Amino acid sequence: MELNTTIYNRNTPADRVLLVGPSLGGNATHQWTKVAASLIDDARVIFIDLPGTGLSEPWDDNDEPTLDTVAAAIAGIARDLKDELGQDVPIYYAGLSISGAIGLHLARDYDDLFAGVVVVASAATVGEAPRWIERAEQVEATGTQQLVEETTKRWFTPDFRAEQSDTVAIIMEGLSVSEDHSYAQLCRALAVHDLRGDLPYIQTPVMMIAGGRDTSTPIANVELVAETAPRGELHVIEDAAHQVPVMRPLEVAALIRQMLDRPRWNRVVSESGD
């Protein structure tokens, strides 16, 4: 699997790299640009497109539909960056929703590559397997466009939808133009995603960021990761729904900057709000 990447700030003087990934059916550039703008001098920010979104090719059915498959492709990107920039260059990863779940696979399996992982609006399990399989079959039958209305209500609060309608429209366009089979395969990958038993063995620093109004990701599931992973940390952004980097980019950027700047990690639980 080869994933498309886009460098946001190629000429930054920063000697750190931050890879960022989108939600299911999301466009990484649209979802993470405001966060990247706040980190323009802190790290070289690179957007990653999942299969069938942005400029990445559709899912190749020679690849098993698991998040391990996608994680291996992202690890390959990290290895290439270290070959290009130097083995001592620290690489961090931040992922939203499904990409956050992928981040836990990276933290478990590639601690030699990643200095830290940020998981936004995701957890060691996401949803229920039968419903993911049902959604995969539904999308392959009727496409992603029919998901837009209901998903918009879950991804954003009513106030944000009213005040930032243009932003919402741009984000939801990413879902509507996602390649259907790729979306379905990612649903199947989420159906078998379960890292709860592996959490005690993850040594990579893991920062969990949750939206206080995120109805898609139960806070208990997020807390489980932060409390069980040895170097886990939890932050709750109270007024955000599922699309935390879109709704509260400055807060997300500030938290990521904490990870970038912190020489040593200890578990911290905090709440962030207005």
Secondary structure, 3 states (H helix, E strand, C coil): CCCCEEECCCCCCCCCEEEEECCCCCCHHHHHHHHHHHCCCCCEEEEECCCCCCCCCCCCCCCCCCHHHHHHHHHHHHHHHHHHHCCCCCEEEEEECHHHHHHHHHHHHCCCCCCEEEEECCCCECCCHHHHHHHHHHHHHHCCHHHHHHHHHHHCCHHHHHHCHHHHHHHHHHHHCCCHHHHHHHHHHHHCCECHHHHHHCCCCEEEEEECCCCCCCHHHHHHHHHHCCCEEEEEECCCCCCHHHHCHHHHHHHHHHHHHCCCCCCCEEEECC
